Amino acid sequence: MTSQCRKRDFLAEATDGREHWDDPGADALETGWEIFTKGTRVEVKTRDDIWRAGTVVETWDDNERAIVVECDERWHDNLDNYDGRGATIMVYMNTYRGIRSRIRLLND
């Protein structure tokens, strides 16, 4: 008996099927973050694949490494990271698919 391993398309999950992991340009470095400006309401994928709502507080323009989101609810114990509400999506040396599969615009 042979079992097939089905691959999850994390980019399709994050974009409701509008974009896919193997789309042309998805492997472009350090792109896809530009729409997430300071103050933008987003959902960020955190530990255990949980999407958490929050607000962008830092962008690539601020720290040249990542997008930082302050989540609405405390979800970890590092109080130095926005009192346990911070989440970071690396932009530096990450691809479009890697960035966009972990953060999405929130439709309030």
C-alpha distance (Angstrom), angle and dihedral (degrees) to the residues before:
residue distance angle dihedral
M1 . . .
T2 3.78 . .
S3 3.75 123.2 .
Q4 3.76 121.8 -154.8
C5 3.76 119.7 -143.6
R6 3.77 109.4 -137.7
K7 3.78 114.4 -147.4
R8 3.78 117.8 -133.8
D9 3.79 115.6 -131.8
F10 3.80 99.6 -142.5
L11 3.81 92.4 180.0
A12 3.81 91.5 55.0
E13 3.81 89.9 48.5
A14 3.81 91.3 51.9
T15 3.81 94.8 46.3
D16 3.80 99.2 39.2
G17 3.80 90.1 -111.7
R18 3.81 96.9 -53.2
E19 3.81 92.3 114.8
H20 3.79 131.8 29.4
W21 3.80 136.8 -151.4
D22 3.81 94.1 -114.2
D23 3.82 98.2 43.2
P24 3.82 115.6 132.8
G25 3.79 109.6 -91.2
A26 3.79 94.6 21.2
D27 3.79 90.4 116.2
A28 3.83 93.9 55.4
L29 3.79 110.8 127.9
E30 3.80 122.7 -114.1
T31 3.80 97.3 -5.6
G32 3.78 133.8 120.5
W33 3.80 96.1 52.1
E34 3.81 96.5 92.0
I35 3.83 97.3 92.1
F36 3.81 91.4 57.4
T37 3.80 100.7 83.4
K38 3.80 126.0 166.6
G39 3.78 111.4 -69.5
T40 3.81 94.5 22.6
R41 3.81 113.9 139.8
V42 3.79 110.0 -126.9
E43 3.76 145.2 159.4
V44 3.78 116.3 -124.2
K45 3.79 126.0 -162.2
T46 3.80 109.6 -124.3
R47 3.78 136.7 178.0
D48 3.81 115.3 -36.6
D49 3.84 91.1 20.6
I50 3.80 93.5 -75.7
W51 3.81 116.5 154.9
R52 3.82 112.0 -140.6
A53 3.79 127.5 -170.1
G54 3.78 119.1 -127.6
T55 3.79 148.3 130.1
V56 3.81 128.3 -90.7
V57 3.82 108.0 -114.0
E58 3.82 100.6 168.3
T59 3.80 132.4 26.8
W60 3.78 137.3 -171.1
D61 3.82 86.5 -88.8
D62 3.82 89.8 61.3
N63 3.79 102.5 45.6
E64 3.84 107.4 6.2
R65 3.79 91.4 -132.5
A66 3.79 113.8 64.6
I67 3.77 153.6 -6.0
V68 3.79 110.9 -104.8
V69 3.80 120.6 -156.1
E70 3.78 126.4 -166.7
C71 3.80 103.6 -146.3
D72 3.80 121.1 -142.8
E73 3.81 92.1 -122.4
R74 3.78 132.1 41.9
W75 3.81 109.3 -107.2
H76 3.83 107.1 163.9
D77 3.81 140.2 36.5
N78 3.82 100.9 -117.6
L79 3.79 98.8 107.9
D80 3.82 91.1 -177.6
N81 3.81 88.3 66.8
Y82 3.81 101.6 73.2
D83 3.80 92.3 -52.7
G84 3.80 92.4 -60.3
R85 3.80 93.8 -46.9
G86 3.81 101.3 92.9
A87 3.79 124.8 114.1
T88 3.80 125.8 -178.5
I89 3.80 128.9 -154.1
M90 3.79 110.1 -166.7
V91 3.80 114.8 -131.9
Y92 3.80 98.0 170.5
M93 3.82 108.7 97.1
N94 3.81 91.0 -8.7
T95 3.80 126.0 122.8
Y96 3.78 131.2 -123.9
R97 3.81 90.5 -104.2
G98 3.81 92.1 48.1
I99 3.79 93.1 51.9
R100 3.80 98.9 40.2
S101 3.80 94.2 46.1
R102 3.84 89.5 62.1
I103 3.81 102.8 42.5
R104 3.80 133.8 38.9
L105 3.78 137.9 170.7
L106 3.78 114.9 -92.1
N107 3.78 116.5 -130.4
D108 3.80 102.3 -145.8
